[in-house]
């Protein structure tokens, strides 16, 4: 099963790649599933909806992750990183 640490590491790798690779960033914003597959050889399961947003100096996003107590009650969708 995926741990929050593994998910966090992948997110950090994706963000760092976007900061350093303008073409990857462009693809990630336009089609995150394909960009991640091409750059990391990682297939995002079809059951996972994936949206990429870019914050700016004046526009921020507050992400509320799933409640860990809720995940205990449900079976994971996949054993992959997602």
VEXFI-243145 format. One record per atom (N, C-alpha, C, CB): x, y, z; atom name; residue in three letters; residue number from 1. Coordinates in Angstrom, 2 decimals. Glycine has a CB too. Example, Ala and Ser with C-alpha at 12.3 -4.5 7.8 and 13.67 -1.06 7.14 Angstrom:
// residues 2
SITE / xx / yy / zz / atom / res / n
SITE / 13.19 / -5.69 / 7.80 / N / ALA / 1
SITE / 12.30 / -4.50 / 7.80 / CA / ALA / 1
SITE / 13.20 / -3.30 / 7.80 / C / ALA / 1
SITE / 11.31 / -4.47 / 9.05 / CB / ALA / 1
SITE / 12.85 / -2.25 / 7.08 / N / SER / 2
SITE / 13.67 / -1.06 / 7.14 / CA / SER / 2
SITE / 12.90 / 0.03 / 7.87 / C / SER / 2
SITE / 14.08 / -0.60 / 5.72 / CB / SER / 2
***
This chain:
// residues 82
SITE / xx / yy / zz / atom / res / n
SITE / 0.84 / -1.18 / 0.00 / N / UNK / 1
SITE / 0.00 / 0.00 / 0.00 / CA / UNK / 1
SITE / 0.89 / 1.24 / 0.00 / C / UNK / 1
SITE / -0.96 / 0.00 / 1.22 / CB / UNK / 1
SITE / 0.43 / 2.28 / -0.63 / N / UNK / 2
SITE / 1.17 / 3.53 / -0.74 / CA / UNK / 2
SITE / 1.22 / 4.24 / 0.60 / C / UNK / 2
SITE / 0.54 / 4.43 / -1.80 / CB / UNK / 2
SITE / 2.37 / 4.78 / 0.90 / N / UNK / 3
SITE / 2.47 / 5.58 / 2.11 / CA / UNK / 3
SITE / 2.45 / 7.05 / 1.72 / C / UNK / 3
SITE / 3.75 / 5.24 / 2.91 / CB / UNK / 3
SITE / 2.11 / 7.89 / 2.67 / N / UNK / 4
SITE / 2.12 / 9.33 / 2.43 / CA / UNK / 4
SITE / 3.53 / 9.80 / 2.10 / C / UNK / 4
SITE / 1.56 / 10.10 / 3.65 / CB / UNK / 4
SITE / 4.54 / 9.16 / 2.67 / N / UNK / 5
SITE / 5.93 / 9.52 / 2.39 / CA / UNK / 5
SITE / 6.24 / 9.27 / 0.92 / C / UNK / 5
SITE / 6.90 / 8.72 / 3.29 / CB / UNK / 5
SITE / 5.85 / 8.10 / 0.39 / N / UNK / 6
SITE / 6.10 / 7.79 / -1.02 / CA / UNK / 6
SITE / 5.38 / 8.79 / -1.93 / C / UNK / 6
SITE / 5.64 / 6.36 / -1.35 / CB / UNK / 6
SITE / 4.15 / 9.11 / -1.60 / N / UNK / 7
SITE / 3.39 / 10.07 / -2.39 / CA / UNK / 7
SITE / 4.06 / 11.44 / -2.33 / C / UNK / 7
SITE / 1.94 / 10.17 / -1.88 / CB / UNK / 7
SITE / 4.52 / 11.83 / -1.16 / N / UNK / 8
SITE / 5.20 / 13.12 / -1.01 / CA / UNK / 8
SITE / 6.49 / 13.18 / -1.80 / C / UNK / 8
SITE / 5.48 / 13.39 / 0.45 / CB / UNK / 8
SITE / 7.24 / 12.09 / -1.81 / N / UNK / 9
SITE / 8.50 / 12.04 / -2.57 / CA / UNK / 9
SITE / 8.21 / 12.20 / -4.06 / C / UNK / 9
SITE / 9.25 / 10.72 / -2.30 / CB / UNK / 9
SITE / 7.20 / 11.50 / -4.55 / N / UNK / 10
SITE / 6.85 / 11.62 / -5.97 / CA / UNK / 10
SITE / 6.41 / 13.05 / -6.28 / C / UNK / 10
SITE / 5.74 / 10.62 / -6.34 / CB / UNK / 10
SITE / 5.60 / 13.63 / -5.45 / N / UNK / 11
SITE / 5.16 / 15.01 / -5.67 / CA / UNK / 11
SITE / 6.36 / 15.96 / -5.72 / C / UNK / 11
SITE / 4.18 / 15.45 / -4.57 / CB / UNK / 11
SITE / 7.30 / 15.79 / -4.82 / N / UNK / 12
SITE / 8.50 / 16.62 / -4.82 / CA / UNK / 12
SITE / 9.29 / 16.45 / -6.12 / C / UNK / 12
SITE / 9.39 / 16.27 / -3.61 / CB / UNK / 12
SITE / 9.41 / 15.21 / -6.60 / N / UNK / 13
SITE / 10.14 / 14.95 / -7.84 / CA / UNK / 13
SITE / 9.44 / 15.60 / -9.03 / C / UNK / 13
SITE / 10.29 / 13.44 / -8.07 / CB / UNK / 13
SITE / 8.12 / 15.54 / -9.07 / N / UNK / 14
SITE / 7.36 / 16.14 / -10.16 / CA / UNK / 14
SITE / 7.52 / 17.66 / -10.13 / C / UNK / 14
SITE / 5.86 / 15.76 / -10.06 / CB / UNK / 14
SITE / 7.40 / 18.26 / -8.96 / N / UNK / 15
SITE / 7.53 / 19.71 / -8.83 / CA / UNK / 15
SITE / 8.93 / 20.17 / -9.23 / C / UNK / 15
SITE / 7.21 / 20.16 / -7.39 / CB / UNK / 15
SITE / 9.95 / 19.48 / -8.74 / N / UNK / 16
SITE / 11.33 / 19.85 / -9.07 / CA / UNK / 16
SITE / 11.56 / 19.75 / -10.58 / C / UNK / 16
SITE / 12.33 / 18.95 / -8.32 / CB / UNK / 16
SITE / 11.03 / 18.71 / -11.19 / N / UNK / 17
SITE / 11.19 / 18.55 / -12.64 / CA / UNK / 17
SITE / 10.51 / 19.71 / -13.37 / C / UNK / 17
SITE / 10.61 / 17.19 / -13.11 / CB / UNK / 17
SITE / 9.32 / 20.10 / -12.92 / N / UNK / 18
SITE / 8.59 / 21.21 / -13.54 / CA / UNK / 18
SITE / 9.35 / 22.53 / -13.39 / C / UNK / 18
SITE / 7.19 / 21.34 / -12.93 / CB / UNK / 18
SITE / 10.00 / 22.75 / -12.26 / N / UNK / 19
SITE / 10.77 / 23.96 / -12.05 / CA / UNK / 19
SITE / 11.97 / 24.03 / -12.99 / C / UNK / 19
SITE / 11.25 / 24.04 / -10.60 / CB / UNK / 19
SITE / 12.54 / 22.88 / -13.32 / N / UNK / 20
SITE / 13.78 / 22.84 / -14.08 / CA / UNK / 20
SITE / 13.62 / 22.47 / -15.55 / C / UNK / 20
SITE / 14.70 / 21.87 / -13.45 / CB / UNK / 20
SITE / 12.43 / 22.10 / -15.96 / N / UNK / 21
SITE / 12.20 / 21.63 / -17.33 / CA / UNK / 21
SITE / 10.90 / 22.27 / -17.85 / C / UNK / 21
SITE / 12.12 / 20.07 / -17.39 / CB / UNK / 21
SITE / 11.05 / 23.34 / -18.61 / N / UNK / 22
SITE / 9.89 / 24.11 / -19.09 / CA / UNK / 22
SITE / 8.96 / 23.27 / -19.96 / C / UNK / 22
SITE / 10.36 / 25.32 / -19.89 / CB / UNK / 22
SITE / 9.51 / 22.39 / -20.77 / N / UNK / 23
SITE / 8.67 / 21.55 / -21.63 / CA / UNK / 23
SITE / 7.85 / 20.56 / -20.80 / C / UNK / 23
SITE / 9.53 / 20.78 / -22.64 / CB / UNK / 23
SITE / 8.48 / 19.96 / -19.79 / N / UNK / 24
SITE / 7.75 / 19.06 / -18.89 / CA / UNK / 24
SITE / 6.64 / 19.83 / -18.18 / C / UNK / 24
SITE / 8.70 / 18.42 / -17.86 / CB / UNK / 24
SITE / 6.94 / 21.02 / -17.71 / N / UNK / 25
SITE / 5.94 / 21.83 / -17.01 / CA / UNK / 25
SITE / 4.75 / 22.13 / -17.93 / C / UNK / 25
SITE / 6.56 / 23.16 / -16.51 / CB / UNK / 25
SITE / 5.03 / 22.48 / -19.17 / N / UNK / 26
SITE / 3.97 / 22.76 / -20.14 / CA / UNK / 26
SITE / 3.08 / 21.53 / -20.32 / C / UNK / 26
SITE / 4.56 / 23.20 / -21.49 / CB / UNK / 26
SITE / 3.70 / 20.36 / -20.50 / N / UNK / 27
SITE / 2.95 / 19.11 / -20.65 / CA / UNK / 27
SITE / 2.18 / 18.77 / -19.38 / C / UNK / 27
SITE / 3.89 / 17.97 / -21.02 / CB / UNK / 27
SITE / 2.80 / 18.98 / -18.24 / N / UNK / 28
SITE / 2.17 / 18.66 / -16.96 / CA / UNK / 28
SITE / 0.90 / 19.47 / -16.75 / C / UNK / 28
SITE / 3.15 / 18.90 / -15.81 / CB / UNK / 28
SITE / 0.95 / 20.75 / -17.12 / N / UNK / 29
SITE / -0.24 / 21.60 / -16.99 / CA / UNK / 29
SITE / -1.31 / 21.22 / -18.00 / C / UNK / 29
SITE / 0.15 / 23.07 / -17.16 / CB / UNK / 29
SITE / -0.92 / 20.80 / -19.20 / N / UNK / 30
SITE / -1.88 / 20.48 / -20.25 / CA / UNK / 30
SITE / -2.44 / 19.05 / -20.12 / C / UNK / 30
SITE / -1.21 / 20.64 / -21.61 / CB / UNK / 30
SITE / -1.59 / 18.10 / -19.76 / N / UNK / 31
SITE / -1.99 / 16.69 / -19.71 / CA / UNK / 31
SITE / -1.13 / 15.97 / -18.67 / C / UNK / 31
SITE / -1.84 / 16.01 / -21.12 / CB / UNK / 31
SITE / -1.49 / 16.11 / -17.39 / N / UNK / 32
SITE / -0.63 / 15.57 / -16.33 / CA / UNK / 32
SITE / -0.42 / 14.06 / -16.41 / C / UNK / 32
SITE / -1.23 / 15.91 / -15.00 / CB / UNK / 32
SITE / -1.41 / 13.32 / -16.80 / N / UNK / 33
SITE / -1.30 / 11.86 / -16.86 / CA / UNK / 33
SITE / -0.20 / 11.45 / -17.85 / C / UNK / 33
SITE / -2.65 / 11.22 / -17.27 / CB / UNK / 33
SITE / -0.23 / 12.04 / -19.03 / N / UNK / 34
SITE / 0.77 / 11.72 / -20.06 / CA / UNK / 34
SITE / 2.15 / 12.23 / -19.66 / C / UNK / 34
SITE / 0.36 / 12.32 / -21.40 / CB / UNK / 34
SITE / 2.22 / 13.43 / -19.11 / N / UNK / 35
SITE / 3.51 / 14.00 / -18.70 / CA / UNK / 35
SITE / 4.18 / 13.12 / -17.66 / C / UNK / 35
SITE / 3.33 / 15.41 / -18.16 / CB / UNK / 35
SITE / 3.44 / 12.65 / -16.68 / N / UNK / 36
SITE / 4.00 / 11.80 / -15.62 / CA / UNK / 36
SITE / 4.42 / 10.45 / -16.18 / C / UNK / 36
SITE / 2.97 / 11.61 / -14.47 / CB / UNK / 36
SITE / 3.61 / 9.91 / -17.07 / N / UNK / 37
SITE / 3.96 / 8.62 / -17.67 / CA / UNK / 37
SITE / 5.25 / 8.73 / -18.46 / C / UNK / 37
SITE / 2.82 / 8.11 / -18.57 / CB / UNK / 37
SITE / 5.37 / 9.77 / -19.27 / N / UNK / 38
SITE / 6.56 / 9.94 / -20.10 / CA / UNK / 38
SITE / 7.81 / 10.24 / -19.27 / C / UNK / 38
SITE / 6.33 / 11.06 / -21.10 / CB / UNK / 38
SITE / 7.68 / 11.08 / -18.25 / N / UNK / 39
SITE / 8.85 / 11.51 / -17.48 / CA / UNK / 39
SITE / 9.28 / 10.50 / -16.42 / C / UNK / 39
SITE / 8.56 / 12.83 / -16.82 / CB / UNK / 39
SITE / 8.32 / 9.79 / -15.83 / N / UNK / 40
SITE / 8.63 / 8.91 / -14.71 / CA / UNK / 40
SITE / 8.30 / 7.44 / -14.98 / C / UNK / 40
SITE / 7.88 / 9.38 / -13.49 / CB / UNK / 40
SITE / 7.80 / 7.16 / -16.21 / N / UNK / 41
SITE / 7.41 / 5.80 / -16.55 / CA / UNK / 41
SITE / 6.45 / 5.23 / -15.51 / C / UNK / 41
SITE / 8.64 / 4.90 / -16.67 / CB / UNK / 41
SITE / 5.48 / 6.05 / -15.14 / N / UNK / 42
SITE / 4.51 / 5.70 / -14.11 / CA / UNK / 42
SITE / 3.11 / 5.92 / -14.65 / C / UNK / 42
SITE / 4.73 / 6.53 / -12.81 / CB / UNK / 42
SITE / 2.32 / 4.86 / -14.71 / N / UNK / 43
SITE / 0.95 / 4.98 / -15.19 / CA / UNK / 43
SITE / 0.04 / 5.36 / -14.03 / C / UNK / 43
SITE / 0.49 / 3.66 / -15.85 / CB / UNK / 43
SITE / -0.68 / 6.45 / -14.20 / N / UNK / 44
SITE / -1.68 / 6.86 / -13.22 / CA / UNK / 44
SITE / -2.94 / 6.07 / -13.53 / C / UNK / 44
SITE / -1.94 / 8.43 / -13.25 / CB / UNK / 44
SITE / -3.46 / 5.31 / -12.58 / N / UNK / 45
SITE / -4.65 / 4.50 / -12.84 / CA / UNK / 45
SITE / -5.82 / 5.36 / -13.33 / C / UNK / 45
SITE / -5.07 / 3.75 / -11.57 / CB / UNK / 45
SITE / -6.61 / 4.78 / -14.23 / N / UNK / 46
SITE / -7.75 / 5.50 / -14.81 / CA / UNK / 46
SITE / -8.74 / 5.95 / -13.74 / C / UNK / 46
SITE / -8.46 / 4.62 / -15.84 / CB / UNK / 46
SITE / -8.80 / 5.25 / -12.63 / N / UNK / 47
SITE / -9.74 / 5.61 / -11.56 / CA / UNK / 47
SITE / -9.32 / 6.87 / -10.81 / C / UNK / 47
SITE / -9.87 / 4.46 / -10.58 / CB / UNK / 47
SITE / -8.10 / 7.33 / -11.05 / N / UNK / 48
SITE / -7.58 / 8.52 / -10.37 / CA / UNK / 48
SITE / -7.77 / 9.73 / -11.26 / C / UNK / 48
SITE / -6.08 / 8.35 / -10.00 / CB / UNK / 48
SITE / -8.48 / 10.73 / -10.74 / N / UNK / 49
SITE / -8.61 / 12.00 / -11.45 / CA / UNK / 49
SITE / -7.43 / 12.87 / -11.05 / C / UNK / 49
SITE / -9.98 / 12.71 / -11.11 / CB / UNK / 49
SITE / -6.74 / 13.44 / -12.02 / N / UNK / 50
SITE / -5.52 / 14.19 / -11.76 / CA / UNK / 50
SITE / -5.63 / 15.57 / -12.38 / C / UNK / 50
SITE / -4.28 / 13.44 / -12.30 / CB / UNK / 50
SITE / -5.44 / 16.59 / -11.57 / N / UNK / 51
SITE / -5.50 / 17.97 / -12.02 / CA / UNK / 51
SITE / -4.22 / 18.67 / -11.59 / C / UNK / 51
SITE / -6.75 / 18.71 / -11.46 / CB / UNK / 51
SITE / -3.61 / 19.39 / -12.50 / N / UNK / 52
SITE / -2.39 / 20.15 / -12.19 / CA / UNK / 52
SITE / -2.72 / 21.64 / -12.21 / C / UNK / 52
SITE / -1.25 / 19.81 / -13.19 / CB / UNK / 52
SITE / -2.33 / 22.33 / -11.17 / N / UNK / 53
SITE / -2.54 / 23.77 / -11.04 / CA / UNK / 53
SITE / -1.20 / 24.42 / -10.75 / C / UNK / 53
SITE / -3.58 / 24.11 / -9.93 / CB / UNK / 53
SITE / -1.04 / 25.64 / -11.20 / N / UNK / 54
SITE / 0.19 / 26.37 / -10.93 / CA / UNK / 54
SITE / -0.12 / 27.60 / -10.07 / C / UNK / 54
SITE / 0.90 / 26.80 / -12.25 / CB / UNK / 54
SITE / 0.48 / 27.65 / -8.90 / N / UNK / 55
SITE / 0.34 / 28.83 / -8.05 / CA / UNK / 55
SITE / 1.20 / 29.96 / -8.59 / C / UNK / 55
SITE / 0.73 / 28.51 / -6.60 / CB / UNK / 55
SITE / 0.80 / 31.18 / -8.30 / N / UNK / 56
SITE / 1.59 / 32.36 / -8.65 / CA / UNK / 56
SITE / 1.85 / 33.16 / -7.38 / C / UNK / 56
SITE / 0.86 / 33.23 / -9.73 / CB / UNK / 56
SITE / 2.52 / 34.29 / -7.54 / N / UNK / 57
SITE / 2.80 / 35.14 / -6.38 / CA / UNK / 57
SITE / 1.51 / 35.65 / -5.73 / C / UNK / 57
SITE / 3.68 / 36.32 / -6.80 / CB / UNK / 57
SITE / 0.43 / 35.71 / -6.50 / N / UNK / 58
SITE / -0.81 / 36.27 / -5.95 / CA / UNK / 58
SITE / -2.00 / 35.32 / -6.00 / C / UNK / 58
SITE / -1.16 / 37.52 / -6.68 / CB / UNK / 58
SITE / -1.78 / 34.07 / -6.40 / N / UNK / 59
SITE / -2.87 / 33.10 / -6.47 / CA / UNK / 59
SITE / -2.41 / 31.79 / -5.85 / C / UNK / 59
SITE / -3.34 / 32.89 / -7.95 / CB / UNK / 59
SITE / -3.03 / 31.43 / -4.75 / N / UNK / 60
SITE / -2.64 / 30.24 / -4.01 / CA / UNK / 60
SITE / -3.80 / 29.24 / -3.99 / C / UNK / 60
SITE / -2.22 / 30.60 / -2.57 / CB / UNK / 60
SITE / -3.47 / 27.98 / -3.82 / N / UNK / 61
SITE / -4.45 / 26.91 / -3.69 / CA / UNK / 61
SITE / -4.25 / 26.24 / -2.34 / C / UNK / 61
SITE / -4.34 / 25.88 / -4.86 / CB / UNK / 61
SITE / -5.33 / 26.00 / -1.64 / N / UNK / 62
SITE / -5.29 / 25.26 / -0.39 / CA / UNK / 62
SITE / -5.84 / 23.87 / -0.68 / C / UNK / 62
SITE / -6.11 / 25.99 / 0.75 / CB / UNK / 62
SITE / -5.00 / 22.87 / -0.52 / N / UNK / 63
SITE / -5.38 / 21.49 / -0.82 / CA / UNK / 63
SITE / -5.73 / 20.79 / 0.50 / C / UNK / 63
SITE / -4.23 / 20.73 / -1.57 / CB / UNK / 63
SITE / -6.92 / 20.27 / 0.56 / N / UNK / 64
SITE / -7.35 / 19.52 / 1.74 / CA / UNK / 64
SITE / -7.27 / 18.04 / 1.38 / C / UNK / 64
SITE / -8.82 / 19.92 / 2.20 / CB / UNK / 64
SITE / -6.29 / 17.33 / 1.95 / N / UNK / 65
SITE / -6.13 / 15.90 / 1.62 / CA / UNK / 65
SITE / -7.25 / 15.07 / 2.24 / C / UNK / 65
SITE / -4.76 / 15.38 / 2.10 / CB / UNK / 65
SITE / -7.39 / 13.83 / 1.78 / N / UNK / 66
SITE / -8.40 / 12.94 / 2.38 / CA / UNK / 66
SITE / -8.11 / 12.74 / 3.87 / C / UNK / 66
SITE / -8.42 / 11.58 / 1.65 / CB / UNK / 66
SITE / -9.16 / 12.60 / 4.63 / N / UNK / 67
SITE / -9.03 / 12.34 / 6.06 / CA / UNK / 67
SITE / -8.49 / 10.93 / 6.24 / C / UNK / 67
SITE / -10.39 / 12.53 / 6.79 / CB / UNK / 67
SITE / -7.37 / 10.75 / 6.95 / N / UNK / 68
SITE / -6.81 / 9.40 / 7.15 / CA / UNK / 68
SITE / -7.81 / 8.44 / 7.78 / C / UNK / 68
SITE / -5.56 / 9.48 / 8.01 / CB / UNK / 68
SITE / -8.69 / 8.94 / 8.62 / N / UNK / 69
SITE / -9.68 / 8.07 / 9.24 / CA / UNK / 69
SITE / -10.62 / 7.47 / 8.20 / C / UNK / 69
SITE / -10.49 / 8.84 / 10.29 / CB / UNK / 69
SITE / -10.89 / 8.22 / 7.14 / N / UNK / 70
SITE / -11.76 / 7.71 / 6.07 / CA / UNK / 70
SITE / -11.08 / 6.61 / 5.29 / C / UNK / 70
SITE / -12.16 / 8.84 / 5.14 / CB / UNK / 70
SITE / -9.77 / 6.70 / 5.08 / N / UNK / 71
SITE / -9.07 / 5.69 / 4.29 / CA / UNK / 71
SITE / -9.00 / 4.36 / 5.00 / C / UNK / 71
SITE / -7.67 / 6.16 / 3.95 / CB / UNK / 71
SITE / -9.08 / 4.35 / 6.31 / N / UNK / 72
SITE / -9.07 / 3.10 / 7.08 / CA / UNK / 72
SITE / -10.34 / 2.31 / 6.79 / C / UNK / 72
SITE / -8.95 / 3.39 / 8.60 / CB / UNK / 72
SITE / -11.43 / 3.02 / 6.53 / N / UNK / 73
SITE / -12.72 / 2.39 / 6.29 / CA / UNK / 73
SITE / -12.86 / 1.82 / 4.88 / C / UNK / 73
SITE / -13.82 / 3.37 / 6.54 / CB / UNK / 73
SITE / -12.02 / 2.27 / 3.95 / N / UNK / 74
SITE / -12.15 / 1.89 / 2.55 / CA / UNK / 74
SITE / -10.94 / 1.08 / 2.10 / C / UNK / 74
SITE / -12.32 / 3.12 / 1.67 / CB / UNK / 74
SITE / -11.15 / 0.24 / 1.10 / N / UNK / 75
SITE / -10.05 / -0.48 / 0.48 / CA / UNK / 75
SITE / -9.33 / 0.47 / -0.47 / C / UNK / 75
SITE / -10.56 / -1.75 / -0.26 / CB / UNK / 75
SITE / -8.01 / 0.42 / -0.56 / N / UNK / 76
SITE / -7.31 / 1.28 / -1.52 / CA / UNK / 76
SITE / -7.69 / 0.92 / -2.95 / C / UNK / 76
SITE / -5.78 / 1.16 / -1.34 / CB / UNK / 76
SITE / -7.70 / 1.93 / -3.83 / N / UNK / 77
SITE / -8.02 / 1.71 / -5.23 / CA / UNK / 77
SITE / -6.92 / 0.95 / -5.94 / C / UNK / 77
SITE / -8.27 / 3.04 / -5.93 / CB / UNK / 77
SITE / -5.70 / 1.14 / -5.48 / N / UNK / 78
SITE / -4.57 / 0.53 / -6.16 / CA / UNK / 78
SITE / -3.43 / 0.33 / -5.18 / C / UNK / 78
SITE / -4.11 / 1.40 / -7.36 / CB / UNK / 78
SITE / -2.55 / -0.54 / -5.51 / N / UNK / 79
SITE / -1.35 / -0.75 / -4.71 / CA / UNK / 79
SITE / -0.19 / 0.10 / -5.24 / C / UNK / 79
SITE / -0.96 / -2.24 / -4.70 / CB / UNK / 79
SITE / -0.44 / 0.82 / -6.33 / N / UNK / 80
SITE / 0.58 / 1.68 / -6.92 / CA / UNK / 80
SITE / 0.77 / 2.92 / -6.05 / C / UNK / 80
SITE / 0.19 / 2.07 / -8.37 / CB / UNK / 80
SITE / 1.61 / 3.82 / -6.51 / N / UNK / 81
SITE / 1.93 / 5.03 / -5.78 / CA / UNK / 81
SITE / 0.69 / 5.88 / -5.54 / C / UNK / 81
SITE / 2.97 / 5.83 / -6.52 / CB / UNK / 81
SITE / -0.32 / 5.77 / -6.39 / N / UNK / 82
SITE / -1.53 / 6.56 / -6.25 / CA / UNK / 82
SITE / -2.45 / 5.83 / -5.32 / C / UNK / 82
SITE / -2.21 / 6.83 / -7.59 / CB / UNK / 82
***
